């Protein structure tokens, strides 16, 4: 049964591969994100904001190619989780985006991580990178989410993202740990 499922997944991926296109960004897209980054704080260096915007767009597309994304993000997740593909779930995009932008050693911008827990039991957590002015937290930052559209960068102010309720990564992980410990304690009673 498991091999039949894997075979069906592969056939679906191959069939849908022709439907995918490489994500592209226009000069206007990059400029809009650059201006949004500059507006985070008067101390944000315009050159850093421009460089961060260019990298966010170009690296999102690079990651989609690197992960060989040829389907929707949900189908790609299934392929990764079943072992058919190695990388490309949201946490991979978030880790890799954060690491790449951190290589720039920005002086006026900082990279953070956020998680949105599911709103119902049929959904899963979603992870993303957040860029903010140095010293600020995720709620004053901008979500950089290349997973959502399979390598095409989605961005918005963290608090204005109507699809997800973002929280700082460590806060969510701490809450999950506490829930797990309480569940284990209750099971041991």
N, CA, C and O of each residue as an XYZ file, in Angstrom:
756
protein
N       0.829     -1.195      0.000
C       0.000      0.000      0.000
C       0.873      1.259      0.000
O       0.593      2.232     -0.700
N       1.951      1.210      0.815
C       2.831      2.366      0.906
C       3.516      2.637     -0.432
O       3.664      3.794     -0.828
N       3.937      1.576     -1.136
C       4.593      1.774     -2.431
C       3.590      2.254     -3.482
O       3.952      3.010     -4.384
N       2.334      1.821     -3.370
C       1.306      2.314     -4.293
C       1.095      3.804     -4.089
O       0.974      4.558     -5.055
N       1.052      4.229     -2.830
C       0.889      5.645     -2.514
C       2.062      6.455     -3.057
O       1.870      7.512     -3.657
N       3.284      5.950     -2.843
C       4.476      6.645     -3.342
C       4.452      6.738     -4.856
O       4.802      7.776     -5.418
N       4.045      5.671     -5.520
C       3.959      5.666     -6.981
C       2.951      6.696     -7.463
O       3.212      7.426     -8.419
N       1.802      6.755     -6.803
C       0.783      7.751     -7.173
C       1.298      9.164     -6.962
O       1.028     10.053     -7.769
N       2.039      9.375     -5.881
C       2.612     10.694     -5.637
C       3.598     11.081     -6.734
O       3.586     12.213     -7.218
N       4.432     10.155     -7.115
C       5.411     10.429     -8.169
C       4.712     10.746     -9.477
O       5.090     11.690    -10.170
N       3.693      9.965     -9.822
C       2.950     10.215    -11.062
C       2.260     11.574    -11.032
O       2.229     12.285    -12.036
N       1.714     11.926     -9.886
C       1.078     13.232     -9.746
C       2.102     14.343     -9.910
O       1.852     15.332    -10.598
N       3.260     14.174     -9.271
C       4.314     15.184     -9.368
C       4.789     15.345    -10.801
O       4.974     16.468    -11.271
N       4.985     14.249    -11.493
C       5.449     14.307    -12.879
C       4.395     14.958    -13.760
O       4.721     15.760    -14.635
N       3.142     14.619    -13.533
C       2.057     15.200    -14.317
C       1.970     16.702    -14.114
O       1.776     17.461    -15.063
N       2.114     17.118    -12.870
C       1.987     18.539    -12.560
C       3.259     19.324    -12.848
O       3.233     20.555    -12.854
N       4.350     18.649    -13.081
C       5.621     19.341    -13.312
C       5.535     20.305    -14.480
O       6.143     21.375    -14.451
N       4.808     19.946    -15.476
C       4.658     20.830    -16.629
C       3.867     22.081    -16.317
O       3.902     23.040    -17.088
N       3.164     22.093    -15.217
C       2.339     23.242    -14.840
C       3.130     24.298    -14.091
O       2.664     25.428    -13.944
N       4.312     23.953    -13.619
C       5.035     24.905    -12.790
C       5.908     25.815    -13.640
O       6.355     25.446    -14.726
N       6.137     27.009    -13.118
C       7.026     27.961    -13.772
C       8.010     28.467    -12.742
O       7.734     28.438    -11.543
N       9.148     28.929    -13.203
C      10.109     29.499    -12.275
C       9.577     30.818    -11.747
O       9.121     31.660    -12.522
N       9.631     31.008    -10.427
C       9.157     32.273     -9.863
C      10.038     33.429    -10.343
O      11.264     33.323    -10.381
N       9.394     34.514    -10.701
C      10.141     35.689    -11.123
C       9.631     36.910    -10.370
O       8.483     36.961     -9.927
N      10.503     37.873    -10.241
C      10.138     39.127     -9.584
C      10.493     40.270    -10.515
O      11.493     40.224    -11.231
N       9.668     41.283    -10.494
C       9.951     42.469    -11.295
C      10.777     43.446    -10.472
O      10.908     43.315     -9.255
N      11.323     44.418    -11.165
C      12.059     45.488    -10.477
C      11.129     46.210     -9.504
O      11.550     46.633     -8.427
N       9.864     46.344     -9.893
C       8.877     46.990     -9.022
C       8.617     46.192     -7.755
O       8.439     46.768     -6.682
N       8.593     44.849     -7.875
C       8.413     44.000     -6.694
C       9.534     44.241     -5.690
O       9.295     44.434     -4.498
N      10.757     44.227     -6.200
C      11.931     44.422     -5.345
C      11.906     45.814     -4.717
O      12.190     45.967     -3.529
N      11.569     46.817     -5.504
C      11.519     48.189     -4.995
C      10.459     48.336     -3.905
O      10.687     49.021     -2.907
N       9.301     47.698     -4.088
C       8.230     47.779     -3.092
C       8.676     47.163     -1.765
O       8.431     47.735     -0.703
N       9.326     46.007     -1.822
C       9.823     45.394     -0.584
C      10.933     46.247      0.026
O      10.984     46.412      1.245
N      11.801     46.776     -0.788
C      12.870     47.641     -0.292
C      12.304     48.841      0.464
O      12.787     49.177      1.545
N      11.297     49.478     -0.092
C      10.671     50.627      0.577
C       9.984     50.214      1.872
O      10.027     50.943      2.863
N       9.347     49.036      1.863
C       8.704     48.539      3.088
C       9.750     48.297      4.174
O       9.517     48.599      5.345
N      10.894     47.755      3.786
C      11.969     47.526      4.757
C      12.503     48.850      5.296
O      12.769     48.975      6.491
N      12.657     49.825      4.428
C      13.144     51.136      4.863
C      12.169     51.795      5.826
O      12.574     52.529      6.728
N      10.883     51.530      5.629
C       9.868     52.164      6.478
C       9.752     51.507      7.854
O       9.017     51.999      8.710
N      10.469     50.402      8.076
C      10.412     49.756      9.385
C      10.962     50.650     10.491
O      10.481     50.625     11.624
N      11.982     51.443     10.144
C      12.634     52.283     11.142
C      13.486     53.306     10.405
O      14.082     52.979      9.378
N      13.558     54.532     10.902
C      14.395     55.536     10.234
C      15.877     55.144     10.172
O      16.617     55.655      9.332
N      16.305     54.250     11.050
C      17.709     53.840     11.079
C      18.069     52.781     10.034
O      19.246     52.474      9.846
N      17.061     52.218      9.352
C      17.347     51.182      8.351
C      18.073     51.816      7.166
O      17.593     52.773      6.559
N      19.216     51.268      6.861
C      20.040     51.745      5.747
C      19.366     51.388      4.416
O      19.066     50.218      4.176
N      19.123     52.380      3.550
C      18.465     52.111      2.264
C      19.213     51.091      1.396
O      18.584     50.302      0.690
N      20.538     51.103      1.443
C      21.310     50.119      0.673
C      21.105     48.707      1.215
O      20.990     47.749      0.450
N      21.060     48.588      2.543
C      20.796     47.271      3.135
C      19.387     46.805      2.782
O      19.183     45.634      2.462
N      18.424     47.705      2.838
C      17.044     47.350      2.506
C      16.945     46.876      1.061
O      16.270     45.887      0.776
N      17.608     47.570      0.159
C      17.590     47.189     -1.253
C      18.247     45.822     -1.452
O      17.719     44.968     -2.163
N      19.394     45.628     -0.821
C      20.107     44.358     -0.950
C      19.282     43.214     -0.356
O      19.219     42.129     -0.935
N      18.657     43.452      0.782
C      17.820     42.425      1.411
C      16.633     42.074      0.520
O      16.289     40.900      0.379
N      16.009     43.077     -0.078
C      14.864     42.834     -0.959
C      15.281     42.035     -2.191
O      14.607     41.081     -2.579
N      16.392     42.429     -2.801
C      16.877     41.696     -3.974
C      17.180     40.245     -3.625
O      16.811     39.333     -4.364
N      17.852     40.036     -2.501
C      18.191     38.680     -2.082
C      16.957     37.865     -1.721
O      16.873     36.685     -2.061
N      16.003     38.478     -1.040
C      14.794     37.747     -0.657
C      14.088     37.200     -1.896
O      13.657     36.047     -1.907
N      13.972     38.006     -2.917
C      13.327     37.544     -4.142
C      14.180     36.520     -4.895
O      13.685     35.459     -5.276
N      15.448     36.834     -5.107
C      16.282     35.925     -5.894
C      16.529     34.607     -5.161
O      16.578     33.550     -5.789
N      16.683     34.662     -3.843
C      16.960     33.433     -3.103
C      15.709     32.558     -2.987
O      15.816     31.333     -2.931
N      14.540     33.170     -2.951
C      13.296     32.383     -2.961
C      13.229     31.526     -4.217
O      12.937     30.332     -4.152
N      13.502     32.146     -5.355
C      13.489     31.410     -6.626
C      14.596     30.355     -6.658
O      14.392     29.243     -7.145
N      15.776     30.721     -6.130
C      16.888     29.770     -6.062
C      16.499     28.541     -5.242
O      16.772     27.412     -5.648
N      15.863     28.758     -4.091
C      15.471     27.633     -3.244
C      14.462     26.728     -3.945
O      14.542     25.505     -3.828
N      13.523     27.313     -4.664
C      12.546     26.488     -5.391
C      13.252     25.594     -6.406
O      12.901     24.424     -6.562
N      14.244     26.148     -7.093
C      15.018     25.327     -8.040
C      15.840     24.280     -7.305
O      15.890     23.121     -7.716
N      16.485     24.690     -6.214
C      17.322     23.770     -5.433
C      16.491     22.611     -4.883
O      16.937     21.464     -4.891
N      15.282     22.913     -4.407
C      14.404     21.886     -3.854
C      13.655     21.119     -4.947
O      12.938     20.159     -4.665
N      13.831     21.554     -6.194
C      13.141     20.935     -7.327
C      11.620     20.949     -7.122
O      10.952     19.921     -7.239
N      11.099     22.130     -6.814
C       9.665     22.290     -6.594
C       8.975     22.331     -7.955
O       9.209     23.228     -8.765
N       8.123     21.341     -8.182
C       7.398     21.245     -9.449
C       5.894     21.124     -9.234
O       5.133     20.948    -10.185
N       5.478     21.219     -7.984
C       4.068     21.057     -7.637
C       3.671     22.143     -6.652
O       4.455     23.040     -6.342
N       2.454     22.049     -6.170
C       2.010     22.977     -5.123
C       2.797     22.713     -3.846
O       3.331     21.618     -3.671
N       2.879     23.694     -2.949
C       3.613     23.481     -1.699
C       3.097     22.284     -0.885
O       3.894     21.551     -0.299
N       1.804     22.085     -0.844
C       1.250     20.974     -0.062
C       1.669     19.632     -0.657
O       2.054     18.721      0.076
N       1.595     19.507     -1.979
C       2.030     18.264     -2.626
C       3.526     18.068     -2.409
O       3.976     16.954     -2.138
N       4.301     19.151     -2.527
C       5.744     19.042     -2.309
C       6.027     18.587     -0.876
O       6.906     17.754     -0.656
N       5.291     19.126      0.098
C       5.453     18.683      1.491
C       5.248     17.173      1.598
O       6.013     16.479      2.268
N       4.214     16.680      0.935
C       3.925     15.243      0.973
C       5.086     14.453      0.388
O       5.455     13.404      0.917
N       5.660     14.949     -0.695
C       6.802     14.279     -1.313
C       8.008     14.269     -0.374
O       8.725     13.271     -0.297
N       8.234     15.372      0.338
C       9.345     15.433      1.298
C       9.056     14.500      2.469
O       9.913     13.711      2.866
N       7.861     14.590      3.015
C       7.524     13.786      4.195
C       7.488     12.291      3.898
O       7.641     11.478      4.810
N       7.289     11.920      2.645
C       7.294     10.498      2.285
C       8.673     10.033      1.826
O       8.851      8.866      1.476
N       9.656     10.950      1.826
C      11.019     10.583      1.492
C      11.359     10.634      0.011
O      12.475     10.282     -0.372
N      10.432     11.060     -0.825
C      10.680     11.121     -2.264
C      11.580     12.307     -2.601
O      12.452     12.211     -3.465
N      11.362     13.419     -1.915
C      12.222     14.602     -2.072
C      12.872     14.880     -0.725
O      12.339     14.516      0.323
N      14.035     15.533     -0.766
C      14.786     15.750      0.464
C      14.388     17.005      1.227
O      14.288     16.978      2.453
N      14.159     18.103      0.513
C      13.899     19.377      1.176
C      12.804     20.144      0.448
O      12.457     19.850     -0.696
N      12.272     21.143      1.158
C      11.312     22.031      0.534
C      10.055     22.266      1.337
O       9.110     22.868      0.828
N      10.013     21.804      2.597
C       8.884     22.163      3.447
C       9.159     23.552      4.024
O      10.272     24.063      3.904
N       8.178     24.147      4.631
C       8.299     25.541      5.060
C       9.478     25.793      5.983
O      10.135     26.828      5.875
N       9.755     24.869      6.883
C      10.853     25.090      7.819
C      12.193     25.120      7.074
O      13.109     25.828      7.491
N      12.317     24.372      5.991
C      13.546     24.417      5.184
C      13.708     25.787      4.533
O      14.787     26.379      4.567
N      12.620     26.285      3.938
C      12.669     27.621      3.344
C      13.044     28.657      4.400
O      13.887     29.519      4.151
N      12.422     28.579      5.581
C      12.677     29.561      6.635
C      14.130     29.503      7.105
O      14.790     30.535      7.231
N      14.622     28.292      7.362
C      16.021     28.131      7.803
C      16.985     28.674      6.756
O      17.897     29.437      7.072
N      16.773     28.273      5.511
C      17.701     28.652      4.452
C      17.642     30.144      4.136
O      18.675     30.764      3.883
N      16.445     30.724      4.148
C      16.308     32.162      3.907
C      16.990     32.947      5.022
O      17.727     33.896      4.757
N      16.745     32.552      6.260
C      17.366     33.239      7.387
C      18.891     33.124      7.312
O      19.597     34.114      7.500
N      19.390     31.939      7.043
C      20.842     31.739      6.969
C      21.460     32.580      5.850
O      22.511     33.193      6.037
N      20.798     32.606      4.680
C      21.354     33.368      3.553
C      21.390     34.861      3.848
O      22.398     35.519      3.591
N      20.307     35.398      4.383
C      20.276     36.829      4.679
C      21.215     37.178      5.836
O      21.766     38.278      5.875
N      21.398     36.253      6.774
C      22.357     36.498      7.867
C      23.786     36.581      7.353
O      24.624     37.229      7.979
N      24.083     35.942      6.232
C      25.430     36.016      5.654
C      25.800     37.444      5.248
O      26.981     37.763      5.112
N      24.820     38.281      5.057
C      25.066     39.659      4.639
C      25.562     40.550      5.776
O      26.035     41.660      5.535
N      25.457     40.070      7.005
C      25.901     40.846      8.180
C      25.312     42.256      8.192
O      26.025     43.243      8.372
N      24.007     42.325      7.998
C      23.331     43.615      8.028
C      23.556     44.297      9.374
O      23.560     43.644     10.417
N      23.738     45.589      9.340
C      23.937     46.371     10.558
C      22.636     47.009     11.045
O      22.513     47.332     12.227
N      21.668     47.193     10.150
C      20.424     47.874     10.530
C      19.202     46.974     10.401
O      18.086     47.398     10.706
N      19.400     45.744      9.955
C      18.311     44.780      9.827
C      18.693     43.501     10.553
O      19.874     43.182     10.687
N      17.696     42.775     11.019
C      17.938     41.505     11.695
C      16.959     40.459     11.177
O      15.837     40.775     10.783
N      17.408     39.211     11.186
C      16.573     38.099     10.753
C      16.052     37.353     11.972
O      16.794     37.082     12.916
N      14.766     37.027     11.935
C      14.096     36.343     13.038
C      13.290     35.174     12.466
O      13.166     35.029     11.250
N      12.757     34.362     13.340
C      11.921     33.246     12.907
C      10.579     33.318     13.608
O      10.475     33.737     14.760
N       9.551     32.896     12.878
C       8.199     32.876     13.422
C       7.527     31.565     13.044
O       7.863     30.932     12.043
N       6.570     31.181     13.876
C       5.750     29.988     13.623
C       4.302     30.376     13.824
O       3.962     31.133     14.734
N       3.455     29.844     12.958
C       2.010     29.983     13.133
C       1.465     28.584     13.406
O       1.572     27.683     12.574
N       0.886     28.428     14.578
C       0.270     27.133     14.888
C      -1.046     27.032     14.127
O      -1.659     28.052     13.810
N      -1.483     25.821     13.835
C      -2.706     25.658     13.047
C      -3.934     26.174     13.785
O      -4.016     26.143     15.012
N      -4.882     26.647     12.985
C      -6.134     27.149     13.553
C      -7.109     26.005     13.819
O      -8.071     26.169     14.569
N      -6.862     24.843     13.201
C      -7.686     23.666     13.471
C      -6.801     22.425     13.409
O      -5.649     22.500     12.981
N      -7.340     21.289     13.834
C      -6.523     20.078     13.957
C      -6.139     19.448     12.622
O      -5.319     18.530     12.601
N      -6.699     19.905     11.522
C      -6.394     19.322     10.220
C      -5.243     20.028      9.508
O      -4.827     19.609      8.428
N      -4.740     21.076     10.100
C      -3.632     21.815      9.486
C      -2.364     21.567     10.285
O      -2.396     20.956     11.353
N      -1.250     22.048      9.754
C       0.037     21.865     10.408
C       0.657     23.231     10.690
O       0.217     24.252     10.163
N       1.689     23.224     11.533
C       2.433     24.456     11.807
C       3.020     24.997     10.514
O       3.270     24.254      9.565
N       3.232     26.297     10.498
C       3.903     26.917      9.365
C       5.023     27.798      9.918
O       4.806     28.592     10.833
N       6.217     27.649      9.353
C       7.383     28.420      9.776
C       7.767     29.416      8.698
O       7.548     29.181      7.509
N       8.344     30.532      9.127
C       8.798     31.526      8.164
C       9.949     32.345      8.741
O      10.192     32.346      9.948
N      10.637     33.029      7.863
C      11.645     34.003      8.272
C      10.967     35.367      8.353
O      10.038     35.664      7.601
N      11.445     36.173      9.269
C      10.945     37.541      9.426
C      12.161     38.456      9.436
O      13.165     38.162     10.085
N      12.064     39.559      8.717
C      13.130     40.554      8.727
C      12.591     41.800      9.427
O      11.474     42.247      9.165
N      13.407     42.344     10.317
C      12.980     43.506     11.104
C      14.154     44.469     11.247
O      15.306     44.117     10.996
N      13.834     45.672     11.650
C      14.896     46.626     11.978
C      15.647     46.093     13.189
O      15.054     45.492     14.086
N      16.940     46.316     13.207
C      17.785     45.848     14.310
C      17.166     46.256     15.638
O      16.819     47.420     15.840
N      17.029     45.284     16.548
C      16.472     45.548     17.873
C      14.977     45.318     17.977
O      14.442     45.289     19.085
N      14.293     45.156     16.866
C      12.853     44.934     16.899
C      12.531     43.449     16.824
O      13.383     42.632     16.474
N      11.281     43.110     17.161
C      10.828     41.726     17.141
C       9.983     41.427     15.916
O       9.849     42.256     15.016
N       9.415     40.228     15.897
C       8.671     39.800     14.705
C       7.443     40.664     14.434
O       7.055     40.836     13.279
N       6.829     41.209     15.479
C       5.597     41.979     15.279
C       5.847     43.337     14.634
O       4.915     43.979     14.151
N       7.095     43.771     14.626
C       7.458     45.014     13.944
C       8.141     44.725     12.609
O       8.634     45.640     11.950
N       8.171     43.457     12.215
C       8.905     43.058     11.028
C       8.030     42.701      9.842
O       6.824     42.943      9.817
N       8.698     42.112      8.861
C       8.053     41.706      7.607
C       8.306     40.218      7.402
O       9.447     39.756      7.433
N       7.222     39.480      7.194
C       7.290     38.052      6.893
C       7.871     37.879      5.495
O       7.431     38.531      4.548
N       8.862     36.998      5.370
C       9.409     36.596      4.077
C       9.080     35.117      3.919
O       9.750     34.266      4.505
N       8.059     34.805      3.135
C       7.534     33.439      3.038
C       7.615     32.905      1.607
O       6.662     33.059      0.843
N       8.728     32.286      1.233
C       8.833     31.727     -0.113
C       8.118     30.384     -0.268
O       7.892     29.946     -1.396
N       7.760     29.726      0.818
C       7.086     28.428      0.739
C       5.651     28.557      0.213
O       5.207     27.742     -0.595
N       4.946     29.561      0.664
C       3.508     29.691      0.437
C       3.100     29.522     -1.031
O       2.070     28.916     -1.328
N       3.901     30.054     -1.930
C       3.593     29.963     -3.359
C       4.682     29.212     -4.125
O       4.946     29.503     -5.292
N       5.308     28.247     -3.459
C       6.254     27.361     -4.119
C       7.487     28.040     -4.675
O       7.942     27.693     -5.765
N       8.035     28.997     -3.953
C       9.250     29.680     -4.377
C       9.031     31.109     -4.821
O       9.994     31.861     -4.965
N       7.791     31.500     -5.040
C       7.487     32.903     -5.356
C       7.292     33.601     -4.015
O       6.405     33.240     -3.241
N       8.113     34.585     -3.751
C       8.115     35.227     -2.435
C       6.785     35.912     -2.124
O       6.274     36.709     -2.911
N       6.242     35.579     -0.953
C       5.139     36.332     -0.361
C       5.753     37.123      0.780
O       6.567     36.597      1.539
N       5.365     38.380      0.903
C       5.799     39.166      2.049
C       4.689     40.100      2.482
O       3.868     40.542      1.678
N       4.686     40.384      3.756
C       3.765     41.378      4.319
C       4.236     41.706      5.719
O       5.047     40.984      6.300
N       3.724     42.798      6.256
C       3.974     43.080      7.666
C       3.446     41.882      8.452
O       2.382     41.352      8.135
N       4.167     41.466      9.447
C       3.790     40.276     10.209
C       2.359     40.368     10.722
O       1.601     39.402     10.630
N       1.993     41.512     11.254
C       0.660     41.669     11.847
C      -0.439     41.823     10.806
O      -1.621     41.773     11.146
N      -0.071     42.009      9.552
C      -1.075     42.178      8.490
C      -1.271     40.923      7.647
O      -2.055     40.938      6.698
N      -0.579     39.849      7.972
C      -0.731     38.601      7.236
C      -2.044     37.957      7.667
O      -2.139     37.406      8.764
N      -3.045     38.026      6.815
C      -4.381     37.542      7.179
C      -4.490     36.015      7.178
O      -5.478     35.466      7.666
N      -3.508     35.345      6.648
C      -3.581     33.882      6.553
C      -3.026     33.176      7.794
O      -3.463     32.074      8.124
N      -2.071     33.799      8.479
C      -1.421     33.146      9.609
C      -1.309     34.093     10.795
O      -1.154     35.302     10.628
N      -1.388     33.523     11.999
C      -1.171     34.270     13.242
C       0.238     33.931     13.720
O       0.446     32.931     14.406
N       1.205     34.774     13.352
C       2.609     34.506     13.631
C       2.959     34.814     15.071
O       2.470     35.780     15.656
N       3.823     33.965     15.637
C       4.369     34.167     16.969
C       5.871     33.910     16.901
O       6.339     33.222     15.993
N       6.637     34.458     17.857
C       8.075     34.168     17.870
C       8.314     32.656     17.992
O       7.637     31.966     18.755
N       9.270     32.171     17.239
C       9.556     30.742     17.195
C       9.767     30.150     18.589
O       9.182     29.117     18.914
N      10.587     30.787     19.407
C      10.881     30.233     20.732
C       9.647     30.164     21.622
O       9.514     29.234     22.418
N       8.750     31.128     21.501
C       7.519     31.112     22.295
C       6.673     29.891     21.933
O       6.146     29.216     22.817
N       6.544     29.609     20.647
C       5.747     28.461     20.197
C       6.416     27.161     20.624
O       5.751     26.260     21.134
N       7.724     27.058     20.419
C       8.426     25.830     20.794
C       8.345     25.574     22.298
O       8.201     24.430     22.727
N       8.438     26.633     23.093
C       8.318     26.490     24.551
C       6.917     25.992     24.922
O       6.779     25.101     25.761
N       5.892     26.555     24.309
C       4.506     26.144     24.590
C       4.296     24.680     24.200
O       3.652     23.930     24.934
N       4.833     24.270     23.052
C       4.702     22.875     22.618
C       5.404     21.934     23.600
O       4.889     20.864     23.925
N       6.566     22.340     24.058
C       7.299     21.527     25.030
C       6.484     21.379     26.316
O       6.366     20.279     26.857
N       5.931     22.477     26.799
C       5.137     22.438     28.035
C       3.903     21.551     27.863
O       3.542     20.811     28.777
N       3.263     21.621     26.710
C       2.101     20.756     26.452
C       2.512     19.285     26.450
O       1.815     18.438     27.008
N       3.647     18.989     25.821
C       4.121     17.616     25.736
C       4.457     17.094     27.138
O       4.128     15.957     27.477
N       5.113     17.929     27.947
C       5.470     17.517     29.303
C       4.215     17.281     30.141
O       4.157     16.331     30.922
N       3.213     18.142     29.981
C       1.966     17.970     30.731
C       1.252     16.693     30.300
O       0.694     15.981     31.135
N       1.267     16.406     29.020
C       0.630     15.201     28.493
C       1.343     13.951     29.008
O       0.698     12.975     29.392
N       2.683     13.986     29.014
C       3.449     12.849     29.524
C       3.239     12.652     31.020
O       3.146     11.524     31.503
N       3.166     13.768     31.749
C       2.923     13.682     33.192
C       1.539     13.084     33.483
O       1.373     12.271     34.393
N       0.554     13.511     32.685
C      -0.804     12.995     32.868
C      -0.871     11.511     32.516
O      -1.595     10.750     33.158
N      -0.124     11.106     31.509
C      -0.117      9.697     31.108
C       0.583      8.836     32.149
O       0.250      7.662     32.311
N       1.551      9.415     32.856
C       2.301      8.675     33.863
C       1.590      8.574     35.197
O       2.008      7.809     36.066
N       0.512      9.343     35.372
C      -0.202      9.358     36.655
C      -1.021      8.131     36.873
O      -1.676      8.002     37.908
